[in-house]
Amino acid sequence: MKLAYHRLVQREVNEAVRWYEDRSEGLGDDFFSKLTAVLNHILANPEGHGFWLGSKTVRRAKLKRFPYAVLYEMRPGKIRVLCVRHDKRRPSYGMDR
């Protein structure tokens, strides 16, 4: 299995890392570390996270310590990361991807 990313995921990650790093030196790196851990967990156990908002295809994996989640779908031969979203954004953010 491999990870594939929606084209906007990199921008979402960069914005979050920058925001946390502006708050406290090293916090952006910690955010990125937690994100990497979640992505590794998704790869190791893609069915280990629940479906999101009643979807039958989109799953959500939450980051530790940070109010963010990764939304993803399992597709033939890959896991498609739809978005890295802040939990306080509008509830449907990322579903249209």
N, C-alpha and C positions, 0 to 999 in steps of 0.2 A: 504494500500500500504506500502511496505517496500523498503529499499534501499539494493541493492547487489552491490558488488564492484569487478572489475577485480583485479586479484592478484597483479598487479603492482601499483595500486593506492596508497597504503600505502607508498611505497617507494617514489613515486612522491611527496606526501604531506610532508613526513619527510625531503626530500631534500630541498623543498621550505622553510619550516619552519626554518630549520637549516641555509640556506643561508641568509634569512632575519634577523634572530636572530644574526648572525655573523656581520651584517651591523650595527645593532642598537638594544640594549637591549629592549625587549618588542615588537619589530616589528614582530618577528615570531609569537608571541601570537596574534597580531592584524591580521596577515594573516590568522591564523587558525580560528579566530572569524568570519572573512568575509567569509571564506569557509563554515563554519557551517551555517551561515545565508543563503547562496545560496542553500545549501543542504536542509535546512528547507523549503525554497521557492519552490524548485523543488518538494518536497513531498506534499506541500499544493496545488500546481498548476502545475502539470507536463506538461500540454500542453501550459503553459504560455511562453515558450521560442521557438524561431524559429529553423527551421532545419538548419543544418550546411553544408556548401559547396554543396548545391544541393541534399543532402541526403534526402531520404523519411522516414528514421527511426532515425537517429542520430540528437539530439538537442544539443544546446550550451547555457549555462548560464554563464554570465560573472561575475566575482567578482568585488565588488566596491573597488576602490583605488589601486588594484594590477592588473598587466597585465596578469591575469590568467583566464581560463575558465574551466568549467566542461562539459565534453561531456557525454551524457547519452542516453539511449534508454528506451522506455516504453515496458515492456514485461508483459505477463499475471501475475497479482498479485504482480508485483514488478517493480522497476525502477533500471536498471543496469547502474551503473556509470562506464564508459569505461576508462576515464582518467581525470586527473587534469593537464592541459597543459598550458605552457607559450605561450602567443599569438605570440611570435616571433619565435617559433619553426617552423620547416618545416610544410607547410600547411596541409599535410595529417597525421600528428602525431596523433595516436590514432584510426584512421579509421580501421585498420586491426584487431581490438579487437572485 
